[in-house]
Amino acid sequence: MNSNYERYGALGFPLFKNNYQPIPVKGKVPIVKEWPTRPITAEAVKGWSEAYQNWHSPNIVDTFHNAI
């Protein structure tokens, strides 16, 4: 793994506390397959932070903006 990346375990919950919705990814592929339908809760993010603490940085789910 590239040491230039922050790890999900270090960033997941702090991002969530600041109103972001982080999901763990490997490259650009979400690890949590049910992420489109599963609510991203504090409990889920804490669990992912423990389970995927060494994975690369999280992706942020953006449900507030539309893309063109």
SULKANOR-V453352 format. One record per helix or strand. SS is the DSSP state (helix for helix, strand for strand). FROM is the first residue (numbers start at 1). TO is the last residue. If there is no record, write none. Layout:
ss->(SS SS)
from->(FROM FROM)
to->(TO TO)
//
This chain:
ss->(helix strand strand strand helix strand)
from->(8 22 25 29 42 59)
to->(17 23 26 30 51 60)
//
